[in-house]
Amino acid sequence: MNKECPFCKKGVLERKTIKETYTYKGHPIEIEQSGEFCNGCEEGVLNGTDLKANDKLIRDFQAKIDGLLTSNEISRTSCHPE
């Protein structure tokens, strides 16, 4: 069953993965974002699973930009205290 695009009302939503550039404080990162994207206007509809898939990657990217520890660095520190 085809889903009509809620944005343009002309296109159809298709499930796919696209390359998306995310920018934080002027620093870009390219991520692969899954979701339903319109074959007309190219807008996307993301569900919770789609958003969660890149959550850790984006948060770690933000931490690096802010000079904070990434989730892997925190795990290593808490697993092997000095």
Buried (B, 14 or more C-beta within 10 A) or exposed (E): EEEEBEBEEEBEBEEEEEEEEBEEEEEEBEBEBBBBBBEBEEBBBBEEEBEEBBEEBBEBBBBBEEEEBBEEEEEEEEEEEE
